Amino acid sequence: MLVTNKDDSLASMLSDELNLRLLKRLCTGNGLSINLSYLSRHLRKHRNTIRERVRELTRNEVIDRPVFPFLALFKECPILVAVYADLPDDEKVQDWLRTDNNIFAAFRVREGEYNMMLFELHKSLWSYHTWREAIVREGKIPGRGERVPSTALYLSNELIEKYEPQAPVQLITEGFKNGQIREINGVELDDLTLDILTHLVNGEGISVNENLIAKELGVHRRTVSERVRKLIDAGVIMGPVCRFPSFFVPPNFLLIFSLIELRRDYEKFIREIHSDPHVSLAYRISEGRYNVLLFEAHLNLENYLKWESSYSAKFPNCFGSIKNTYLSPRMTISIDQQKVSLSIIEEKLRTLEKTKSEKRRSKVYLKSLNRKRWQR
C-alpha cells in the first residue's frame, strides 16, 4: 500500500508530544462547554431558557458532553471486527467489556447460540488474534472448550462509505412533527428543544476554552488555537460535537446491523443512503454474498419494515439476501468510542516517554564512558 503525503503528515502529528497532550484534553472534552450565548443569539431565546433546556438534554442523557472526535482512530485501527459471541453474562465479563480498550460497543443478543455482539477496533489481524489469545489466557473470558466458538466479521475502516453518527437527529424532528415522538428520555419535546439538540449534535454552539488548555499545557493560547486548526485540517480530529450516548442511534431508537446483498446500482444506492437520516454508518464489504453493511436507526420494527419497502420500490430487483441483527437500547451493555481513542493517544504518549527515557540513559552512559577515558 502506498503511503500518501497526508499519511506522512498524520504520522508526524501523532508523534509530536504537545499534539498528543493536546489531543488527550480535546478528546476527553476538557476545556469544552456548550456556548449558551451563541445558542441564545442564533435561536433568539433568553439565555436562561437555553440553559434550562441544555441541562435537561444532558441530565437526561439525550446527548453526551461535547468532545472532539478522534477521526485518526480509523487510520490507527483500520479493522472493525463485529463478533457474535457466547459469553457468561456476569459482572466480571461486563466489567471487562466496559474497560477493555479495544471494545467499542457491546450488546446482548439472541442470535442462534450467541448471546452477545461486540464491536472491536484493532490495528491488524495479528493484533486482533494476539489480543484474543491474551484475554483467554488471562481468564477474562472462558476458553473454547467452555463456550460456543465466536463468529467474527472483519471490516475495513478504509471502506467506510458514510460516517454521520449525528444523521438520525432528523428522525427525531420528523417524528415530532408527525406526532410519533413527544418526548425522549423524559425530555418533553418542542421546537426550541429540537433546535438546540440539532445544533449541538452538528457541532454548532460549542466553545473551546483555549486559555484553560494553554495554561494546563504551559503554552501560549495562540499555540493551542493553531494546533487545533491544523489537527482538524489534517483529519486527525473533527470539530467538537455532542454525540448521542448510544453513538449509532438516538435514545430509545432501534439499532439495526444490516448485511445486504446488492446485485446492481451500487453507486446509486450509496448516493441515496448518503442523504438518508436512518443510516449513520455504512461500509463497503465482501462477506459471502453480502457487499453492503449499514448501521440503521429506526423508531421501531414497523418503521423499519416501511423503510425497507420504500427501498425495494426505489431499487426494484436490486436486493438479494438481507441479514439483520436487531439491537434495542435495553440490550446495550457498553458503548464508548472515546475510550478506544484515548487509549491510542495514551499509548503513543507512553511510547514517546519510553524513547526519551532511553535517550537519557544512553547520554548518561556515554558521559560515563568519556569520563573513564579521560581518567586513563
GURO-545115 format. One record per residue (C-alpha): x, y, z. Coordinates in steps of 0.05 Angstrom, whole numbers, padded with zeros to 5 digits, always signed. Example, Ala and Ser with C-alpha at 12.3 -4.5 7.8 and 13.67 -1.06 7.14 Angstrom:
residues 2
+00246-00090+00156+00273-00021+00143
//
This chain:
residues 376
+00000+00000+00000+00028+00068-00019+00037+00119+00036+00009+00188+00017+00035+00255+00040-00027+00261+00083-00008+00195+00117+00062+00223+00129+00032+00286+00159-00014+00245+00204+00044+00203+00229+00084+00265+00242+00028+00299+00281+00016+00237+00323+00090+00232+00342+00091+00303+00370+00086+00304+00446+00050+00371+00451-00001+00349+00398-00014+00285+00437-00022+00321+00504-00070+00370+00469-00109+00313+00436-00117+00278+00503-00152+00340+00530-00194+00353+00468-00218+00281+00462-00235+00279+00537-00275+00343+00529-00230+00382+00576-00239+00457+00564-00302+00447+00523-00371+00474+00541-00437+00490+00509-00440+00563+00487-00505+00588+00515-00495+00658+00488-00485+00631+00417-00548+00589+00421-00588+00646+00452-00567+00694+00397-00580+00645+00339-00645+00617+00366-00669+00685+00392-00687+00660+00462-00666+00683+00531-00600+00654+00556-00633+00626+00619-00685+00589+00577-00629+00559+00534-00591+00539+00597-00651+00500+00625-00663+00463+00560-00589+00445+00554-00589+00419+00626-00650+00376+00610-00616+00346+00549-00551+00329+00585-00582+00309+00652-00630+00260+00618-00574+00232+00575-00604+00252+00509-00534+00277+00489-00464+00267+00518-00414+00320+00538-00380+00356+00480-00315+00326+00454-00270+00328+00393-00279+00261+00357-00212+00228+00342-00220+00216+00268-00150+00187+00262-00175+00128+00302-00197+00095+00236-00125+00101+00210-00094+00077+00274-00144+00019+00280-00162+00003+00208-00201-00060+00225-00270-00063+00256-00288-00133+00280-00362-00149+00292-00365-00211+00336-00423-00256+00354-00402-00288+00420-00425-00337+00473-00402-00308+00539-00424-00311+00612-00469-00251+00626-00439-00237+00694-00407-00176+00728-00336-00199+00712-00349-00203+00637-00389-00139+00637-00333-00102+00673-00284-00127+00620-00329-00105+00564-00334-00035+00594-00260-00026+00606-00223-00063+00550-00191-00011+00505-00206-00050+00441-00281-00057+00452-00321+00000+00423-00391-00027+00438-00424-00090+00467-00496-00114+00464-00537-00172+00489-00568-00210+00431-00608-00273+00414-00573-00298+00352-00573-00374+00347-00525-00399+00401-00497-00330+00414-00518-00283+00470-00473-00222+00457-00449-00179+00400-00384-00140+00405-00355-00085+00361-00279-00081+00367-00226-00038+00336-00157-00067+00321-00092-00046+00288-00084-00111+00248-00108-00182+00243-00044-00202+00281-00061-00154+00339-00133-00180+00339-00112-00253+00345-00058-00239+00398-00110-00198+00437-00159-00256+00433-00106-00305+00459-00088-00258+00516-00159-00248+00542-00169-00324+00545-00101-00335+00577-00115-00281+00629-00183-00311+00646-00224-00252+00623-00267-00299+00580-00274-00375+00582-00233-00418+00535-00262-00451+00472-00278-00515+00509-00327-00478+00555-00367-00439+00503-00390-00438+00431-00334-00410+00386-00347-00338+00364-00364-00317+00294-00328-00254+00270-00338-00206+00212-00275-00168+00192-00289-00098+00163-00240-00048+00135-00247+00023+00162-00216+00046+00096-00281+00024+00062-00329+00068+00103-00379+00097+00054-00416+00141+00105-00397+00164+00175-00450+00210+00204-00469+00190+00275-00510+00254+00280-00554+00240+00219-00612+00207+00258-00627+00272+00294-00671+00287+00233-00713+00227+00252-00729+00258+00319-00752+00322+00285-00794+00283+00235-00824+00240+00290-00843+00302+00330-00876+00335+00270-00918+00274+00253-00937+00261+00325-00898+00196+00335-00848+00226+00385-00869+00272+00442-00812+00261+00490-00743+00229+00491-00712+00201+00555-00763+00240+00596-00750+00306+00560-00813+00336+00531-00800+00360+00461-00818+00426+00428-00788+00466+00371-00736+00501+00415-00710+00436+00447-00705+00405+00378-00667+00465+00351-00618+00462+00409-00609+00387+00400-00597+00394+00325-00546+00449+00335-00506+00410+00387-00503+00343+00351-00480+00381+00289-00425+00417+00327-00457+00486+00330-00456+00523+00396-00396+00491+00429-00339+00532+00458-00266+00514+00468-00232+00548+00527-00164+00556+00495-00137+00596+00553-00151+00540+00602-00120+00487+00557-00059+00532+00543-00049+00541+00618-00052+00466+00631-00003+00452+00575+00043+00510+00593+00040+00543+00524+00011+00606+00493-00063+00608+00475-00046+00622+00402-00005+00557+00400-00067+00518+00422-00111+00554+00371-00062+00540+00314-00051+00467+00333-00126+00453+00338-00137+00483+00269-00080+00441+00239-00105+00378+00272-00174+00389+00242-00147+00406+00173-00104+00343+00173-00164+00299+00191-00135+00279+00259-00198+00304+00294-00266+00331+00276-00293+00395+00304-00327+00389+00373-00396+00357+00376-00444+00327+00426-00456+00254+00409-00515+00211+00426-00497+00165+00486-00513+00105+00441-00469+00135+00386-00503+00100+00327-00575+00119+00345-00614+00169+00387-00641+00146+00455-00700+00097+00451-00686+00082+00377-00675+00012+00350-00605-00002+00320-00605-00050+00262-00539-00081+00239-00556-00099+00167-00517-00141+00118-00543-00130+00048-00533-00165-00018-00539-00110-00071-00539-00140-00140-00535-00076-00181-00540+00000-00178-00488+00002-00122-00466+00075-00132-00538+00099-00139-00555+00063-00074-00496+00094-00038-00517+00164-00061-00586+00151-00034-00563+00129+00035-00517+00189+00040-00578+00233+00047-00618+00182+00088-00620+00201+00163-00635+00128+00181-00564+00109+00163-00509+00133+00210-00453+00087+00186-00443+00048+00121-00388+00001+00097-00369-00030+00031-00357-00103+00048-00344-00172+00018-00374-00222+00065-00401-00282+00028-00459-00257-00015-00463-00190+00023-00429-00127-00004-00460-00072+00038-00464-00062+00114-00510-00010+00145-00518+00014+00217-00590+00039+00216-00633+00078+00266-00708+00063+00268-00762+00084+00317-00790+00013+00319-00795-00051+00277-00857-00025+00239-00818+00037+00217-00761-00007+00193-00808-00050+00151-00837+00012+00118-00767+00038+00105-00744-00028+00074-00806-00030+00030-00792+00041+00005-00722+00020-00017-00748-00042-00052-00795+00004-00091-00738+00053-00107-00690-00002-00128-00731-00059-00159-00695-00125-00169-00632-00098-00135-00634-00132-00068-00616-00205-00055-00608-00231+00015-00612-00186+00076-00588-00208+00145-00608-00163+00203-00588-00162+00276-00636-00121+00319-00605-00084+00378-00652-00047+00424-00630+00004+00477-00644-00047+00532-00594-00095+00500-00536-00046+00507-00480-00065+00555-00429-00012+00536-00415+00040+00481-00354+00085+00486-00314+00105+00424-00274+00157+00464-00247+00102+00509-00214+00070+00448-00189+00137+00421-00158+00158+00487-00123+00091+00495-00089+00102+00428-00066+00172+00448-00042+00150+00516-00004+00092+00485+00032+00140+00439+00050+00185+00498+00078+00125+00536+00120+00105+00475+00148+00176+00470+00164+00177+00544+00199+00110+00539+00240+00134+00479+00260+00198+00517+00279+00157+00578+00323+00110+00536+00358+00170+00504+00371+00200+00573+00401+00134+00597+00443+00130+00533+00471+00200+00545+00488+00184+00617+00523+00120+00594+00563+00158+00541+00584+00211+00591+00607+00157+00639+00649+00124+00583+00680+00190+00564+00697+00205+00637+00732+00138+00644+00772+00151+00582+00797+00219+00607+00815+00188+00674+00861+00138+00637
//
